[in-house]
Amino acid sequence: MSSRTAASGSSPSSSGSARRSPTSRPGASRRLVLLLTVACGASVANLYYAQPLLHTLAVAFGTANGTTGLLVTVGQAGYVIGLALVVPLGDLLERRRLIVTTLVCTAAGQALAAIAPGFTVFAVAVLVVGVCACVAQVIVPLSSSLAAEHERGSVVGMVMSGLLIGILLARTISGVIAGLLGWRAVFAIAAVAALLLAAAVRSALPPVPSTERMRYPALLRSILGLIEQLPVLRQRMLLGSLSFGCFSVLWTSLAFLLSGPPFHLGNIDIGLFGLAGVAGATVAPVTGHLADRGRGRLATTAALLTLLASWALLALGRNRIPELVIGIVMLDLGVQGVHISNQSAIYALLPDARSRLTTAYMVAYFTGGVILSAATSALYASDGWSAVCLLGAITAAAALGVWVVSDLALRHDAASRHPIGQDL
């Protein structure tokens, strides 16, 4: 593919592929969008049930806080594996069957976590659940494919709002259940919920045919080709990695902050802090509308500035709940805004390769989370909350710098190739 084709997002031919134009669809019904939104949020929630329970799990298994904090890294590493190896199958297999099968495997992983006799078995269960939680990223490009062209940003924004709500409410639900019934009940209930969701998807979602007929190894290799050929994809991968890194810095360390002095909060109270981040879900449809109207650059810039500013309030929240809560809200608004802008930009590139574009982007996205969650576990244990906030602020500033420099370079390249540039 030429750089001109890559930059403009026109679709190249692909050997052995069976193409279907997404613009030929009349659009997704509200009922179907709601189903996909719930399925996306409920699926990804499985990755986060352990996070507000880290202190409780450390006590239960007799492990140090730093070691227990690595459960976040294990789950995210599993998610990266699923993104790299499972999500591309969304272009190759019938997607309803893929979603249902993965949800059943999620239920098995959560059941193992519920009965785990020790830390090692629990960590294995977290890894399995992490791999299977990637089904949310099969659902997101599916929603984009089912939507009409004029509503794609809004539909993706709606489904992504469900994803963020699932991420954040998972912490609240987990904390409340653990406080009332014990931590094992959290994972037993999650196993049952995954089975019920699999049945609902099997019943309500119509079969969705594949868009590719190439062999699986060739499908995986084609992802590397997309990364090489599409500069906008590379830009958004790096932005996503840094922004989700900020998210991981906060949520890896927050349970330890709140369970220690001066707060000394229990599981239920720590879980309730997830509600503060739900406000971030409100930005998803707004960001989607801005992308539909060609204002993606504005949305990205505003989100990155919000993300950077949030760390000042989070640092002040070391001993004060109000600043801490406002900082959480701002951080989640910023992360969600960047994420929706990124996905709107990459899904406009190659409509028939959305699952593979999602794989490339989300592997980078969660790789940033894995690296920074591991760094945060070690940093909090040695230097505390102030050092963690400094790490978050540096990461957010790096994301803003990457955005400014790369956007100027892409706009200059577009201007040299086309009389009228386009919003990326």
N, C-alpha and C positions, 0 to 999 in steps of 0.2 A: 504494500500500500504506500502511496506517496504521502509526504508530509501534508500536502494540501488536503488529501482525502481524510487523513487522520484528524487534522485539526478541525475540519468542517463537520466530521461525524458521518459522512456518507458511508454506506455499507458496501464492503467489497464482496465479491463472490466467494463462496467457500465450497470446496470440493466435497461432494456427497451430502450437502445440506438440503433440507427441505424447508423453504422459506414460506412464512405466512406474514402478510403485512398487518401490523397491529392497527393501522389506521382503518382497516376494513371492519373492525368491530364497532358495534353501536354504542358500547360503553358498558360499565359494570353497574348492576342494580345496587340500590342502597342496602338492601338486605345482604347481598353478597359482599359488599365492602365491609359491612358490620361484622360478618362472619370472619373475614380475613383479618380484620383489626383485632378481634378477640383472640383468634388463633395465634396471631403473631405475638401479642402481648403475653398470653398464657404460656406459649412455647419458650420464649426467652426468659420468662420469670424463673424457670427451673435453674438457670445459671446463677441466680443471686440469692436463693433462700439461705445459704450458709453465711452470707456476709455479716448480717447483724448478730450472728451467734458465735462469732470467732472467739470471744472471751469465754463463753459457756463451753464451747467445744474444747478449748485449751484445758479447762478444768476437768471436763469429762474424760479426756484422753491422756491427761497428765503431760501435756506438751507445753513448750514455751510459747509466748505470744508471737514471737518472730517466726517460729516454725508453723504455727497454726495459720498465720497470715498468708503463708504460701499456698493455702487452699484456694485463695483467689487466683493466684498465678496458675495453679493446676487446672482449674475450671476454664480459665481463659485460653490456656494452651490447648486444651481439648477442643475448645470452640474454633481455634485457628486450624486445627487438624480437620475438623468437620467442614469448615469453609473451603479448605484447599481440596478435599477429596470427595465430599458429599454434595455441596451446593452446585458444582458444575453439572451434576447429574440432572439438574432441573432443566437443562437444555437437551438432554439426551433421553430421559425417561418420561413416562406419563406422570405428571406431577402430583395428582391426587394420591396415587398409590405410594409415591415417594414420601409424601407428607405423613400419611397414615402409618407407614412402616416405621418411620423415624420416631413418631410419637409413642408407639408401642415400645420401642427400645428405650426411650426416655423413662417410661414407667418402670421398666426393669432396673435401670440405674438408680432411680429414686428408692425403689424397694430395697436394693442392696444397701444404700446409705442408711435407711431406717433401721436395719438390723446389724449394721457394722459393729463388730466386737472391738475394734481398735482403730487407731489413726490411719494405718496403712490401707486397710480395706475401705475405710471411708474416703480416703484420697482417690483410690481406684474408682469408686462410685462417682465421685465428683468429676473425674476425667471422662467417664462414659457419658454422664449427663451433659458435660460441656460439649462433647462431640455431637450429641443428638440435638442440643439446643440450637444448632445451626439451621434447623428447619425453618426458623423465623426468616432467614435470609433466602430461603426458597419461596416463601410466601410473599415477600416484598416485591421481587421482580415479577412474580406471578400477577400481583395486583396491577403493576405497571402495564403488563401485556394485555390484561383484560380491559383496561380503561381506554376510553376514546382519547384521541390526541389532545383535544382541548381541555380535558379534565385530568390528565395524567399527573401533573404536579399536585393537584388537590387530593387525588385518590392516594398517591404515595404518601403525602403528608398525613392523611387520615390514618392509614395503616401504620405509619411510623409513630404517630401519637400513641397508638395502642401498644407498640413495642416499648416506648419509653415509660408509659404508665405501668406496663408489666414489670419492667426493670425496677421501678421505684416502689410500687405497691408490694412487690415480692418481699422487700425488706420489712415493710409494715406487717404484712400477713404473717411472715415468719416469726417476727418478734412477738406478736400477740399469741399465736398458737403455742410457741415455746413457753411463754409465760404462763399459759393456762394449762397446757397438756404435756409439756416437756418437749425437748428438742427432737426426739425421734418421731413424734407425731407429725412434725412439719413435713418430713420426707415421705412418711406413709400416706398422708393426705395428698401430697404432690403426685405420688404414683397413681392414685385413684383418679385424680383430676386429669392426668395425661391420657389415661385410657378413655375417659369420658369424652375428652376433646377429639381423640382419634375417631371415636364412633360418630361424633357430630360432623366432622369433616367428611368422613366416608359417606354419610347420608346426604349432606347438603351441597357439597362442592361437585360441580360437573367434571367429568374427565377432561383433562387438559393435555392435548397431544404435544409431543416433543417438537422442537424446532431444528434439531440436528440429527444426522444419521451416521456421523463419523464414529470411529472407534474411541473407546474411553481414553487410552493413552494419547491419541491425537488430540482429543478434546482438551486434556490437561496441558499439552504442549501449546495449544492455540492461545491459552491464557497469557503465556509469556510473549507471544507475538502481539497480542492486544496491548500489553504494557509497553512494548517497544514502539508500537506504531501510533499510540494515542497520547500526545503530551498532556491533554486535559486530564486523562485518567491518572497519569503519574502525579500531576499537581494535586489532584483531589485525594489520592492515596496518602500523600505526605501530610496534607492538612488533616485528614481523618485520623491518622496515626497519632499526631500531636494532640488533637482535641480530645480523643478518647483516652490518651495518656493522662490528661488533666482529670478526667472523670475517675480514672482508676486511682490516681493519687489521693483524691478525696475519700472515696468509699472504701479503700483498703485500710485507711488509718482512722476513720471516723469512729468505728465501734470501740477501738482502744481508747480514744480520747474521751468518749462519753462514759465509758465504764470506769474510768479512773478519776482521780481528783482534778478539779473540784466538783465534778458533776455526780459521779457514783450512780449512774443510771442502770436500771435493769433491762432485760430483753424487750419488754413491751415498750418502754419509753424510747429505747434506741431505735426500735422498729418504726416508731411514729415519725422519726425524722425523715423517713422515706416520703412521707406526705408532702414535705416541703419541696421536694424535687418534682412532684407531679405538675407543678406550675409550668415546668419546662415543656410539658406536652402541649400546652396551649399555643406554643409558637410554631408547631409543626404545620397545621393548616395554613397559617399566615405566611410562613416561609414558602410553602408550596404554591400559594396564590402569587407571591412575588415572582417565583420562578416561571410560572405560566405567563406572566405579564412581561417577561424579559428583564426583571430586576434582580437577577441572581447575584450579581456582584454586590449590590447594596445589602442584600440579606447576609451574605458571607461576611462582609466588613463589619456590620453591626454586631453579628454574633461573636466574632473574634474579639472585638473591643469589650463586649459584655463579659466574655470568658476571662480576659485579663483583669478587668476590674474586680471580679468576684474574689480573687485571691487576697486583695487588701482587706475585705470584710471578713473572710475566713480567718485570716491571721488575727484580727481583732477579736474574733470569737473564741479565742483560747480560753477565756474565762467568762464569756458573756453569751447567753443563748440567743438574744435578738440578732446580733451581728452574724452569728453562726448560721441561723436560719435564713436570713436574707442572702448571705453568701452562697448557701446551697441552692437557693432558688435561682440566683443569677448564673451560677456555674451551669446548672442543668439547662437553663434557657440558652446559654451560649453554645454548649455542646450539641444540643438538639438542632439549633439553627444552622450550625456548620454542617451537621450530618445531612439534614434535608437538602440544603443547597448543593452539597456534594453529590447526593444521589440523583437529584434532578439534572445535574450537569452530565453525569456519566450515562444515565439512561437515555439521553438524547443522542448519544454517539452511534450506537449500533443496536437497533431494536431487536434483532434476532439473536443477540449474544448477551442478553441482560443477566442471565445466571452467571456467565463467565465474568462479565464486568463486575458483578456483585462479589464474586470470589476474589478477584484481584483487589478490589477496594477494601473488602471486609477483612481479608487476611492482613493487609497493612494496618487497618484500623485496630484490630485486636492484638496485633504484634506490638503496637505501641502500648496497649493496655498491659500486656504480659510483662514487658520490660519495665515499665514504670511502677506496676504493682509490686514486682519483686524488689525494685529499688526502694520503694516506699516502706515495705516491711522492715528492711534493714535500717533505713534512715530513721524511722520512728523509734525503733528500739534503741538506737544510739544517741539521737539528737533531739527527738521530740517533735511536737507540733509545729513550732516555728520553722524548723528546717524543712518539714514536709510542705508547708505553705510556700517557702522560697522555691523549692523544686517545682511546684505547680505554677508559680508565677513565671519562672524562667521558661517552662514548657509552653505556656500560653503566649509569651512574648515571641518565642521562636516561631510559633504558628502564624502569628500576625506578620512577622518579617518574611516568612516564606510566601504568604499570600500576596503581599505588596510586590515583592520582586518577581514572582512567577507570573502574576497577572499582567504586570507591565510588559514582560517578555512575550507573553501570548498575544496581548493586544497589538504589540508592535509587529509580530509575525503575521497576525491576521490582517492588519492594515496594509502590509506589503504584498499580500496575496489577493486581497479582495477590496473592492472599492468601499464596501460598507462592512464593518466588523459586526460580530454577533456577540451577545451576552453569553459568557461561558459559565 
